[in-house]
Amino acid sequence: MAQVRTRKRGKTWSFIFEAGQVNVKPTSLQIYQSLFNNHISLQLGEIKVRELTPAILDKWIRDLQKAGLSFNTISTVHAFIHQALNYAVHPSRLISSNPAAYIKVPKNAPKNIVKRHIITPEQFRALLEKYPFGTLMHIPLLLLYYTGMRLSEVLGLAWSDIDFEAKKIKLSRQIVYLQKRGYFFTTPKTESSKRNIFTDDYLIEELKRWQSQQIENEKLFGGTYVYTYQENDGHIVRRAKGLPAPVGEKVSLICVQNNGKLVLKEFAVKLLRSEGLNTLSFRHTYATRLIENGVISEDVSGRLGHKNSDSTFNVYVHNTPKVQEKLANIFTKIMQMK
């Protein structure tokens, strides 16, 4: 989490980020800033740091629960303010002890506000029929379903990331939106998210077909076809083919519209919601199907780009009858060995 410090504003104390001195991604900083604005500043911003007590923080935490926030969100906000108050203890020496250290997140806070479900093969075929080859979401849907990648990773894929011979996808970037700054290429979420994903003939052939179609689309749109460029800081610049190229490296993205424009994450998320899905539904499905069919959780974790298998199993794997049957069979074999 980002390092935070306290700073006096008038007669009150509020919490701000000490950005630029810590190794934190701009996207993470943006998330923390949102948490601060929405859940800390409004409720606690007018209270002096020295006047914060465990009782005040406990009521604040319980108010967040009453407002319908999930257990994970409350835990993140709690960790955020805990770290801020640690800074107030040392090195700021504003308080002698951290009042957040005595506060626990209520265990009965809702765990699964955003429902995720397994996408059946029949449901996925129906999606492809609704969004056939050549439509904006066809290729993103295939990549989400067949690789388990995050949506931001899918949208950041370039043709140079595909090894058609080896049937391998190299994942080394994602596209993110930073408020008031625009779209950027960044490295994936974590170091373990940088990975190679081997895939099957079907997806490779569909990608080849789409690459050929992109070439035809560029010819069709001529000088109005839009190219994507990456500046030194990762900022994405889009420029029509017929105009002078900006300073930066040209990136030939896979997931673009027929005229070369980006497929925006906001649009994709809205479309999936209209189908009763969210982006994690695909990762949820991908992980569960692999576990169901005997792939060990460590290997699934590697495919998803997780640091460890615990988060894979606890967050993404759905407790289907097939998973339960598999676990029961394993237990039976264990007992037979005794």
Residue, then its C-alpha position, 0 to 999 in steps of 0.5 A: m500500500a502507498q505510504v501516507r503521512t498526515r498534514k495539518r490543514g487549518k485546525t484539522w488533520s487529514f490524510i494524504f498520499e506521499a506520492g513520488q517517494v514510494n514504489v506504488k503504481p499510479t493505478s493503485l494510488q488512484i484506488y487509494q485516493s478514491l478510498f480516502n475521498n469516499h470513505i475517510s475524508l467525509q467521515l473523519g476529515e474534520i477530526k484532529v488526529r490527536e482526538l481520534t480514539p478506538a471508539i470513534l474508529d470502531k463506530w466509523i467501521r460499523d457505519l461503513q458496514k451499515a452502508g453496505l460495503s463489503f468485507n474486503t473493501i472495509s478491510t482495505v480502508h481499515a488497512f489504509i488508515h492503520q498505515a496513515l496513523n502508524y505514520a502519525v506515531h512515527p516518524s511524525r510523533l503526533i500521537s503515542s499509539n495507533p487507535a486503529a490497532y485495536i479495531k477489527v473489521p466485523k466478520n459479518a460484513p458481506k463477503n460477496i457483494v459482486k456476484r460471480h458465476i460460472i459461464t457455461p459453454e452454452q452461455f458462451r456460445a450464445l455470447l459469440e452468436k450475439y457478438p460474431f467475428g468482426t464485431l467489437m467484442h468478439i476477440p476480447l471475449l475469446l481471449l477472456y474465456y480461453t486465457g483467464m486474463r484480466l480485461s486490462e491485460v487483454l486490451g493491452l495485447a499487441w500482435s508482437d505478443i503472440d507467438f503463432e508457432a509456439k501457440k504462446i501469448k506473452l503478457s507484459r503490459q496492460i491498459v489503464y485509465l488515470q484520471k485527468r491524464g488519459y490512457f496509459f500502457t503500464t506493466p501488469k498488476t504484479e510481478s507474477s502477472k508477467r507471464n506466458i500463456f500457452t493456448d490451443d489451435y482454435l484461439i490461435e486460428e481465430l487470432k490469425r483470422w482477425q489479424s488478416q481482417q485488421i489488415e483489410n480494415e486498414k486498407l478500407f479506412g485508408g488515411t483515417y485508420v487510427y494508429t496507437y502510439q506509446e510515449n516514454d511515460g507509457h501515455i497512449v496517443r492515437r493518431a490517424k494514419g494520414l497525419p504525421a506520427p507523434v513522438g513515440e513507439k507505434v503499438s499494433l494492438i489486437c483488440v481494436q475497433n474496425n477503424g483502429k480505435l481502442v476498445l475501451k474498458e469502460f465500454a466492455v464492462k458496460l456491455l458485460r453487465s448488460e449480459g449479467l456478467n462482469t470481467l471476473s466472471f471469466r477468470h472465475t470460470y477459467a480457474t474453476r474449470l481447470i481445478e475441476n479437471g485436475v489441474i493443481s491450484e499452483d499451476v492455475s495460480g501461475r496461469l492467472g498471474h497470482k502470487n500464490s495459490d491461496s488467492t486463486f482458490n479462495v477468490y476465483v474457484h467456485n465450489t461446484p459439485k464437480v470440485q466437491e466430488k474431486l476433493a472427496n475422491i482425493f480424500t478417499k484415496i488418502m484414507q485407503m493409504k492408511 
